[in-house]
Amino acid sequence: MGESTHDLRSLLEQQGSYGIIAAGAASGQLSCFPIRLFAHIEDVYRRIETAGGDRFAGIASLKLAALVHEEPLASLHACSRQLACAISLLRSQR
């Protein structure tokens, strides 16, 4: 697993990770962020975190699915690489 993929997984496993991603995107730190954020994704994240709790092993996968579920299928491969790089950048600036 690459470092950027590990960074993405680590971030998605955290409670409140949507807020971190949204703040980074809004501040311009994630100008390469490939996904349009909107309130629906934040709501889904909150529901996943509430239902899954702190120890749910699959929470990162569910959050990733919520993050990309509105993206066109044809763009997902490139999107996942850009997303991992953007999250790695965000974590390095914290």
MOPAC internal coordinates of N, CA, C and O (Angstrom, degrees):
PM7 1SCF
backbone

  N    0.0000 0     0.00 0     0.00 0    0    0    0
  C    1.4450 1     0.00 0     0.00 0    1    0    0
  C    1.5208 1   107.99 1     0.00 0    2    1    0
  O    1.2310 1   119.89 1   -49.85 1    3    2    1
  N    1.3379 1   117.81 1   130.15 1    3    2    1
  C    1.4506 1   122.53 1  -179.50 1    5    3    2
  C    1.5159 1   111.51 1   -71.57 1    6    5    3
  O    1.2310 1   120.79 1   -17.84 1    7    6    5
  N    1.3315 1   116.10 1   162.16 1    7    6    5
  C    1.4645 1   120.90 1  -178.93 1    9    7    6
  C    1.5190 1   112.06 1   -61.69 1   10    9    7
  O    1.2310 1   119.94 1   138.51 1   11   10    9
  N    1.3370 1   117.73 1   -41.49 1   11   10    9
  C    1.4650 1   119.64 1  -179.33 1   13   11   10
  C    1.5278 1   111.02 1   -67.03 1   14   13   11
  O    1.2310 1   119.86 1   144.37 1   15   14   13
  N    1.3217 1   117.88 1   -35.63 1   15   14   13
  C    1.4643 1   121.19 1   176.30 1   17   15   14
  C    1.5187 1   109.93 1   -66.23 1   18   17   15
  O    1.2310 1   120.37 1   139.75 1   19   18   17
  N    1.3320 1   116.91 1   -40.25 1   19   18   17
  C    1.4657 1   121.09 1   177.23 1   21   19   18
  C    1.5306 1   110.09 1   -63.56 1   22   21   19
  O    1.2310 1   120.04 1   136.94 1   23   22   21
  N    1.3475 1   117.53 1   -43.06 1   23   22   21
  C    1.4663 1   121.30 1   178.18 1   25   23   22
  C    1.5212 1   110.94 1   -60.28 1   26   25   23
  O    1.2310 1   120.55 1   136.79 1   27   26   25
  N    1.3188 1   116.55 1   -43.21 1   27   26   25
  C    1.4620 1   121.06 1   179.49 1   29   27   26
  C    1.5212 1   110.26 1   -62.13 1   30   29   27
  O    1.2310 1   120.30 1   131.67 1   31   30   29
  N    1.3192 1   117.04 1   -48.33 1   31   30   29
  C    1.4665 1   120.35 1   179.50 1   33   31   30
  C    1.5200 1   111.24 1   -60.98 1   34   33   31
  O    1.2310 1   120.32 1   136.20 1   35   34   33
  N    1.3396 1   117.00 1   -43.80 1   35   34   33
  C    1.4707 1   120.95 1   179.90 1   37   35   34
  C    1.5194 1   111.26 1   -60.37 1   38   37   35
  O    1.2310 1   120.73 1   137.06 1   39   38   37
  N    1.3218 1   116.21 1   -42.94 1   39   38   37
  C    1.4605 1   119.79 1   179.98 1   41   39   38
  C    1.5244 1   110.93 1   -66.22 1   42   41   39
  O    1.2310 1   120.16 1   134.60 1   43   42   41
  N    1.3222 1   117.30 1   -45.40 1   43   42   41
  C    1.4621 1   120.55 1  -177.81 1   45   43   42
  C    1.5250 1   112.45 1   -66.55 1   46   45   43
  O    1.2310 1   119.86 1   156.09 1   47   46   45
  N    1.3210 1   117.86 1   -23.91 1   47   46   45
  C    1.4628 1   120.98 1   177.65 1   49   47   46
  C    1.5223 1   112.57 1   -74.91 1   50   49   47
  O    1.2310 1   119.81 1   163.68 1   51   50   49
  N    1.3310 1   117.97 1   -16.32 1   51   50   49
  C    1.4602 1   122.09 1  -178.14 1   53   51   50
  C    1.5177 1   111.68 1   -78.74 1   54   53   51
  O    1.2310 1   120.92 1   -36.77 1   55   54   53
  N    1.3385 1   115.84 1   143.23 1   55   54   53
  C    1.4546 1   120.13 1   170.12 1   57   55   54
  C    1.5239 1   107.24 1   -65.60 1   58   57   55
  O    1.2310 1   119.65 1   -39.79 1   59   58   57
  N    1.3047 1   118.27 1   140.21 1   59   58   57
  C    1.4518 1   121.98 1   177.24 1   61   59   58
  C    1.5164 1   114.56 1    77.10 1   62   61   59
  O    1.2310 1   119.97 1  -162.04 1   63   62   61
  N    1.3222 1   117.66 1    17.96 1   63   62   61
  C    1.4626 1   119.90 1  -176.56 1   65   63   62
  C    1.5279 1   112.87 1   -65.32 1   66   65   63
  O    1.2310 1   119.61 1   151.63 1   67   66   65
  N    1.3253 1   118.34 1   -28.37 1   67   66   65
  C    1.4644 1   119.47 1   178.82 1   69   67   66
  C    1.5232 1   110.31 1   -60.92 1   70   69   67
  O    1.2310 1   120.23 1   138.25 1   71   70   69
  N    1.3168 1   117.16 1   -41.75 1   71   70   69
  C    1.4617 1   121.01 1   179.47 1   73   71   70
  C    1.5130 1   112.34 1   -61.06 1   74   73   71
  O    1.2310 1   120.33 1   142.00 1   75   74   73
  N    1.3193 1   116.97 1   -38.00 1   75   74   73
  C    1.4646 1   121.75 1   178.27 1   77   75   74
  C    1.5235 1   109.74 1   -66.48 1   78   77   75
  O    1.2310 1   120.44 1   134.33 1   79   78   77
  N    1.3207 1   116.76 1   -45.67 1   79   78   77
  C    1.4647 1   121.62 1   179.74 1   81   79   78
  C    1.5239 1   110.07 1   -63.99 1   82   81   79
  O    1.2310 1   120.18 1   132.91 1   83   82   81
  N    1.3264 1   117.26 1   -47.09 1   83   82   81
  C    1.4642 1   121.47 1  -178.17 1   85   83   82
  C    1.5264 1   111.40 1   -63.03 1   86   85   83
  O    1.2310 1   120.10 1   138.22 1   87   86   85
  N    1.3316 1   117.42 1   -41.78 1   87   86   85
  C    1.4624 1   120.69 1   179.63 1   89   87   86
  C    1.5253 1   110.78 1   -64.41 1   90   89   87
  O    1.2310 1   120.43 1   138.23 1   91   90   89
  N    1.3112 1   116.79 1   -41.77 1   91   90   89
  C    1.4584 1   120.42 1   178.09 1   93   91   90
  C    1.5138 1   112.26 1   -64.04 1   94   93   91
  O    1.2310 1   120.62 1   139.19 1   95   94   93
  N    1.3183 1   116.42 1   -40.81 1   95   94   93
  C    1.4630 1   120.57 1   178.88 1   97   95   94
  C    1.5314 1   110.81 1   -68.38 1   98   97   95
  O    1.2310 1   120.16 1   137.50 1   99   98   97
  N    1.3258 1   117.29 1   -42.50 1   99   98   97
  C    1.4645 1   121.22 1  -178.46 1  101   99   98
  C    1.5292 1   112.30 1   -66.82 1  102  101   99
  O    1.2310 1   120.29 1   147.12 1  103  102  101
  N    1.3295 1   117.06 1   -32.88 1  103  102  101
  C    1.4634 1   120.53 1  -177.76 1  105  103  102
  C    1.5248 1   112.81 1   -81.05 1  106  105  103
  O    1.2310 1   120.70 1   171.88 1  107  106  105
  N    1.3286 1   116.26 1    -8.12 1  107  106  105
  C    1.4584 1   119.95 1  -178.54 1  109  107  106
  C    1.5160 1   113.55 1    90.43 1  110  109  107
  O    1.2310 1   119.87 1   177.76 1  111  110  109
  N    1.3265 1   117.86 1    -2.24 1  111  110  109
  C    1.4643 1   121.17 1   178.10 1  113  111  110
  C    1.5172 1   111.28 1   -63.62 1  114  113  111
  O    1.2310 1   120.61 1   153.22 1  115  114  113
  N    1.3156 1   116.44 1   -26.78 1  115  114  113
  C    1.4619 1   121.15 1  -177.43 1  117  115  114
  C    1.5236 1   110.32 1  -114.34 1  118  117  115
  O    1.2310 1   120.64 1  -127.22 1  119  118  117
  N    1.3190 1   116.37 1    52.78 1  119  118  117
  C    1.4615 1   119.25 1  -178.17 1  121  119  118
  C    1.5221 1   111.65 1   -60.97 1  122  121  119
  O    1.2310 1   120.16 1   156.91 1  123  122  121
  N    1.3216 1   117.30 1   -23.09 1  123  122  121
  C    1.4655 1   120.61 1   178.78 1  125  123  122
  C    1.5251 1   111.84 1   -89.94 1  126  125  123
  O    1.2310 1   120.08 1  -174.53 1  127  126  125
  N    1.3353 1   117.46 1     5.47 1  127  126  125
  C    1.4690 1   121.04 1  -177.89 1  129  127  126
  C    1.5185 1   109.64 1   -62.07 1  130  129  127
  O    1.2310 1   119.53 1   -58.73 1  131  130  129
  N    1.3205 1   118.50 1   121.27 1  131  130  129
  C    1.4648 1   121.18 1  -170.83 1  133  131  130
  C    1.5237 1   115.92 1   -86.07 1  134  133  131
  O    1.2310 1   119.94 1   179.18 1  135  134  133
  N    1.3124 1   117.72 1    -0.82 1  135  134  133
  C    1.4670 1   120.06 1  -171.42 1  137  135  134
  C    1.5233 1   109.96 1  -119.02 1  138  137  135
  O    1.2310 1   121.00 1   -45.03 1  139  138  137
  N    1.3092 1   115.70 1   134.97 1  139  138  137
  C    1.4652 1   120.93 1   176.52 1  141  139  138
  C    1.5257 1   108.17 1   -79.71 1  142  141  139
  O    1.2310 1   120.61 1   -57.80 1  143  142  141
  N    1.3134 1   116.44 1   122.20 1  143  142  141
  C    1.4617 1   121.32 1   180.00 1  145  143  142
  C    1.5217 1   109.95 1   -89.37 1  146  145  143
  O    1.2310 1   120.24 1   -37.32 1  147  146  145
  N    1.3085 1   117.15 1   142.68 1  147  146  145
  C    1.4509 1   121.20 1   175.59 1  149  147  146
  C    1.5204 1   109.34 1  -153.50 1  150  149  147
  O    1.2310 1   120.48 1   -13.05 1  151  150  149
  N    1.3207 1   116.69 1   166.95 1  151  150  149
  C    1.4657 1   122.55 1  -170.56 1  153  151  150
  C    1.5238 1   113.42 1   -56.62 1  154  153  151
  O    1.2310 1   119.74 1   148.18 1  155  154  153
  N    1.3095 1   118.10 1   -31.82 1  155  154  153
  C    1.4685 1   120.35 1  -179.50 1  157  155  154
  C    1.5311 1   110.98 1   -59.51 1  158  157  155
  O    1.2310 1   120.25 1   138.35 1  159  158  157
  N    1.3273 1   117.13 1   -41.65 1  159  158  157
  C    1.4677 1   120.04 1   179.99 1  161  159  158
  C    1.5257 1   109.89 1   -65.96 1  162  161  159
  O    1.2310 1   120.49 1   138.38 1  163  162  161
  N    1.3164 1   116.67 1   -41.62 1  163  162  161
  C    1.4664 1   119.91 1   177.69 1  165  163  162
  C    1.5246 1   110.82 1   -60.01 1  166  165  163
  O    1.2310 1   120.34 1   137.99 1  167  166  165
  N    1.3240 1   116.95 1   -42.01 1  167  166  165
  C    1.4664 1   121.71 1   179.14 1  169  167  166
  C    1.5263 1   110.89 1   -63.82 1  170  169  167
  O    1.2310 1   120.35 1   137.86 1  171  170  169
  N    1.3270 1   116.94 1   -42.14 1  171  170  169
  C    1.4682 1   120.63 1   178.74 1  173  171  170
  C    1.5325 1   109.71 1   -64.64 1  174  173  171
  O    1.2310 1   119.96 1   137.62 1  175  174  173
  N    1.3302 1   117.67 1   -42.38 1  175  174  173
  C    1.4711 1   120.64 1   177.61 1  177  175  174
  C    1.5207 1   110.34 1   -58.12 1  178  177  175
  O    1.2310 1   120.46 1   133.88 1  179  178  177
  N    1.3219 1   116.73 1   -46.12 1  179  178  177
  C    1.4727 1   120.58 1  -179.36 1  181  179  178
  C    1.5311 1   110.38 1   -60.11 1  182  181  179
  O    1.2310 1   120.50 1   139.33 1  183  182  181
  N    1.3130 1   116.64 1   -40.67 1  183  182  181
  C    1.4736 1   120.32 1   179.68 1  185  183  182
  C    1.5295 1   111.19 1   -67.93 1  186  185  183
  O    1.2310 1   120.73 1   138.51 1  187  186  185
  N    1.3260 1   116.21 1   -41.49 1  187  186  185
  C    1.4686 1   119.76 1   178.20 1  189  187  186
  C    1.5239 1   110.02 1   -62.11 1  190  189  187
  O    1.2310 1   120.13 1   134.85 1  191  190  189
  N    1.3295 1   117.36 1   -45.15 1  191  190  189
  C    1.4592 1   120.82 1  -178.73 1  193  191  190
  C    1.5226 1   111.57 1   -66.37 1  194  193  191
  O    1.2310 1   120.30 1   142.75 1  195  194  193
  N    1.3240 1   117.03 1   -37.25 1  195  194  193
  C    1.4613 1   120.62 1   178.55 1  197  195  194
  C    1.5274 1   110.75 1   -67.58 1  198  197  195
  O    1.2310 1   120.54 1   133.87 1  199  198  197
  N    1.3089 1   116.57 1   -46.13 1  199  198  197
  C    1.4603 1   120.62 1  -178.16 1  201  199  198
  C    1.5246 1   112.39 1   -72.36 1  202  201  199
  O    1.2310 1   120.39 1   141.83 1  203  202  201
  N    1.3265 1   116.87 1   -38.17 1  203  202  201
  C    1.4558 1   120.98 1  -175.02 1  205  203  202
  C    1.5056 1   114.75 1   -83.79 1  206  205  203
  O    1.2310 1   120.44 1   152.44 1  207  206  205
  N    1.3037 1   116.77 1   -27.56 1  207  206  205
  C    1.4582 1   119.74 1  -177.08 1  209  207  206
  C    1.5258 1   111.54 1    68.80 1  210  209  207
  O    1.2310 1   121.04 1    10.99 1  211  210  209
  N    1.3103 1   115.61 1  -169.01 1  211  210  209
  C    1.4648 1   122.15 1  -175.87 1  213  211  210
  C    1.5221 1   114.30 1   -77.87 1  214  213  211
  O    1.2310 1   119.66 1   159.97 1  215  214  213
  N    1.2910 1   118.26 1   -20.03 1  215  214  213
  C    1.4656 1   119.97 1  -170.07 1  217  215  214
  C    1.5186 1   114.26 1  -114.44 1  218  217  215
  O    1.2310 1   119.89 1  -163.11 1  219  218  217
  N    1.2862 1   117.82 1    16.89 1  219  218  217
  C    1.4576 1   120.95 1  -179.59 1  221  219  218
  C    1.5207 1   109.16 1   -78.61 1  222  221  219
  O    1.2310 1   120.34 1   -65.43 1  223  222  221
  N    1.3149 1   116.96 1   114.57 1  223  222  221
  C    1.4658 1   122.34 1  -172.75 1  225  223  222
  C    1.5299 1   113.22 1   -64.01 1  226  225  223
  O    1.2310 1   119.47 1   150.52 1  227  226  225
  N    1.3024 1   118.61 1   -29.48 1  227  226  225
  C    1.4551 1   121.14 1  -176.23 1  229  227  226
  C    1.5180 1   114.83 1   -95.18 1  230  229  227
  O    1.2310 1   120.09 1  -167.62 1  231  230  229
  N    1.3285 1   117.44 1    12.38 1  231  230  229
  C    1.4657 1   119.75 1  -173.13 1  233  231  230
  C    1.5302 1   112.23 1   -63.23 1  234  233  231
  O    1.2310 1   119.44 1   143.33 1  235  234  233
  N    1.3176 1   118.66 1   -36.67 1  235  234  233
  C    1.4678 1   120.82 1  -179.91 1  237  235  234
  C    1.5245 1   110.59 1   -62.82 1  238  237  235
  O    1.2310 1   120.36 1   139.06 1  239  238  237
  N    1.3119 1   116.92 1   -40.94 1  239  238  237
  C    1.4699 1   120.57 1   179.23 1  241  239  238
  C    1.5225 1   111.84 1   -65.66 1  242  241  239
  O    1.2310 1   120.47 1   138.73 1  243  242  241
  N    1.3200 1   116.70 1   -41.27 1  243  242  241
  C    1.4667 1   119.96 1   178.36 1  245  243  242
  C    1.5265 1   111.24 1   -64.89 1  246  245  243
  O    1.2310 1   120.61 1   138.64 1  247  246  245
  N    1.3233 1   116.44 1   -41.36 1  247  246  245
  C    1.4662 1   119.79 1   179.66 1  249  247  246
  C    1.5242 1   111.09 1   -66.89 1  250  249  247
  O    1.2310 1   120.34 1   141.28 1  251  250  249
  N    1.3195 1   116.96 1   -38.72 1  251  250  249
  C    1.4545 1   119.64 1   176.89 1  253  251  250
  C    1.5276 1   110.26 1   -62.92 1  254  253  251
  O    1.2310 1   120.32 1   137.69 1  255  254  253
  N    1.3214 1   117.00 1   -42.31 1  255  254  253
  C    1.4686 1   120.79 1   177.79 1  257  255  254
  C    1.5277 1   110.56 1   -61.20 1  258  257  255
  O    1.2310 1   120.19 1   138.82 1  259  258  257
  N    1.3314 1   117.23 1   -41.18 1  259  258  257
  C    1.4653 1   120.61 1   178.34 1  261  259  258
  C    1.5255 1   110.94 1   -64.50 1  262  261  259
  O    1.2310 1   120.79 1   142.25 1  263  262  261
  N    1.3167 1   116.09 1   -37.75 1  263  262  261
  C    1.4628 1   120.99 1  -177.84 1  265  263  262
  C    1.5254 1   112.35 1   -67.10 1  266  265  263
  O    1.2310 1   120.22 1   143.40 1  267  266  265
  N    1.3208 1   117.19 1   -36.60 1  267  266  265
  C    1.4704 1   120.48 1  -174.52 1  269  267  266
  C    1.5252 1   114.26 1  -105.14 1  270  269  267
  O    1.2310 1   119.36 1  -178.11 1  271  270  269
  N    1.3135 1   118.82 1     1.89 1  271  270  269
  C    1.4698 1   119.41 1  -171.60 1  273  271  270
  C    1.5277 1   114.57 1   -66.21 1  274  273  271
  O    1.2310 1   119.09 1   162.67 1  275  274  273
  N    1.3058 1   119.35 1   -17.33 1  275  274  273
  C    1.4600 1   121.66 1   177.50 1  277  275  274
  C    1.5339 1   112.29 1   -96.31 1  278  277  275
  O    1.2310 1   120.12 1   175.45 1  279  278  277
  N    1.3135 1   117.37 1    -4.55 1  279  278  277
  C    1.4592 1   121.13 1  -177.67 1  281  279  278
  C    1.5320 1   110.58 1   -78.36 1  282  281  279
  O    1.2310 1   119.99 1   -35.56 1  283  282  281
  N    1.3331 1   117.62 1   144.44 1  283  282  281
  C    1.4621 1   120.41 1   176.82 1  285  283  282
  C    1.5335 1   110.73 1   -62.49 1  286  285  283
  O    1.2310 1   120.49 1   -40.03 1  287  286  285
  N    1.3025 1   116.67 1   139.97 1  287  286  285
  C    1.4545 1   122.30 1  -177.66 1  289  287  286
  C    1.5269 1   112.09 1   -55.36 1  290  289  287
  O    1.2310 1   120.43 1   140.00 1  291  290  289
  N    1.3081 1   116.79 1   -40.00 1  291  290  289
  C    1.4680 1   120.67 1  -177.22 1  293  291  290
  C    1.5259 1   113.07 1   -63.97 1  294  293  291
  O    1.2310 1   119.70 1   156.97 1  295  294  293
  N    1.3201 1   118.17 1   -23.03 1  295  294  293
  C    1.4609 1   120.15 1  -176.70 1  297  295  294
  C    1.5280 1   113.52 1   -99.72 1  298  297  295
  O    1.2310 1   119.40 1   179.05 1  299  298  297
  N    1.3142 1   118.75 1    -0.95 1  299  298  297
  C    1.4644 1   120.49 1  -173.10 1  301  299  298
  C    1.5275 1   114.27 1   -65.25 1  302  301  299
  O    1.2310 1   119.18 1   142.16 1  303  302  301
  N    1.3100 1   119.16 1   -37.84 1  303  302  301
  C    1.4661 1   120.04 1  -178.66 1  305  303  302
  C    1.5263 1   110.45 1   -62.42 1  306  305  303
  O    1.2310 1   119.98 1   128.76 1  307  306  305
  N    1.3071 1   117.64 1   -51.24 1  307  306  305
  C    1.4612 1   121.05 1   178.22 1  309  307  306
  C    1.5233 1   110.31 1   -65.51 1  310  309  307
  O    1.2310 1   120.47 1   142.84 1  311  310  309
  N    1.3057 1   116.70 1   -37.16 1  311  310  309
  C    1.4626 1   121.92 1  -179.42 1  313  311  310
  C    1.5231 1   110.70 1   -61.50 1  314  313  311
  O    1.2310 1   119.91 1   138.00 1  315  314  313
  N    1.3062 1   117.78 1   -42.00 1  315  314  313
  C    1.4654 1   120.32 1  -177.60 1  317  315  314
  C    1.5211 1   111.31 1   -65.42 1  318  317  315
  O    1.2310 1   119.96 1   142.67 1  319  318  317
  N    1.3299 1   117.68 1   -37.33 1  319  318  317
  C    1.4744 1   120.16 1   176.92 1  321  319  318
  C    1.5246 1   110.52 1   -66.39 1  322  321  319
  O    1.2310 1   120.10 1   135.30 1  323  322  321
  N    1.3259 1   117.40 1   -44.70 1  323  322  321
  C    1.4609 1   120.97 1   179.42 1  325  323  322
  C    1.5177 1   111.02 1   -64.25 1  326  325  323
  O    1.2310 1   120.37 1   139.85 1  327  326  325
  N    1.3191 1   116.90 1   -40.15 1  327  326  325
  C    1.4557 1   121.63 1  -179.82 1  329  327  326
  C    1.5227 1   110.88 1   -62.72 1  330  329  327
  O    1.2310 1   120.38 1   133.33 1  331  330  329
  N    1.3278 1   116.87 1   -46.67 1  331  330  329
  C    1.4640 1   120.53 1   179.50 1  333  331  330
  C    1.5228 1   110.89 1   -61.22 1  334  333  331
  O    1.2310 1   119.98 1   138.72 1  335  334  333
  N    1.3197 1   117.65 1   -41.28 1  335  334  333
  C    1.4695 1   121.19 1   179.06 1  337  335  334
  C    1.5204 1   110.88 1   -67.29 1  338  337  335
  O    1.2310 1   120.13 1   139.32 1  339  338  337
  N    1.3329 1   117.35 1   -40.68 1  339  338  337
  C    1.4603 1   120.82 1   179.68 1  341  339  338
  C    1.5228 1   110.96 1   -63.58 1  342  341  339
  O    1.2310 1   120.14 1   137.11 1  343  342  341
  N    1.3239 1   117.33 1   -42.89 1  343  342  341
  C    1.4622 1   121.30 1  -179.37 1  345  343  342
  C    1.5240 1   109.50 1   -67.11 1  346  345  343
  O    1.2310 1   119.99 1   140.54 1  347  346  345
  N    1.3151 1   117.62 1   -39.46 1  347  346  345
  C    1.4593 1   120.72 1   176.91 1  349  347  346
  C    1.5194 1   109.77 1   -59.48 1  350  349  347
  O    1.2310 1   119.94 1   136.38 1  351  350  349
  N    1.3235 1   117.72 1   -43.62 1  351  350  349
  C    1.4581 1   122.17 1   178.09 1  353  351  350
  C    1.5229 1   110.61 1   -61.48 1  354  353  351
  O    1.2310 1   120.10 1   134.23 1  355  354  353
  N    1.3101 1   117.41 1   -45.77 1  355  354  353
  C    1.4524 1   121.59 1  -179.94 1  357  355  354
  C    1.5257 1   111.50 1   -59.58 1  358  357  355
  O    1.2310 1   120.26 1   134.45 1  359  358  357
  N    1.3221 1   117.10 1   -45.55 1  359  358  357
  C    1.4684 1   121.27 1  -179.09 1  361  359  358
  C    1.5175 1   111.05 1   -65.28 1  362  361  359
  O    1.2310 1   119.44 1   145.83 1  363  362  361
  N    1.3275 1   118.67 1   -34.17 1  363  362  361
  C    1.4587 1   120.88 1  -179.02 1  365  363  362
  C    1.5313 1   111.01 1   -71.67 1  366  365  363
  O    1.2310 1   119.76 1   158.58 1  367  366  365
  N    1.3226 1   118.06 1   -21.42 1  367  366  365
  C    1.4658 1   122.05 1  -179.38 1  369  367  366
  C    1.5189 1   113.15 1   -92.42 1  370  369  367
  O    1.2310 1   119.46 1   175.86 1  371  370  369
  N    1.3146 1   118.64 1    -4.14 1  371  370  369
  C    1.4690 1   122.20 1  -179.09 1  373  371  370
  C    1.4923 1   110.88 1   -83.91 1  374  373  371
  O    1.2310 1   120.10 1   180.00 1  375  374  373

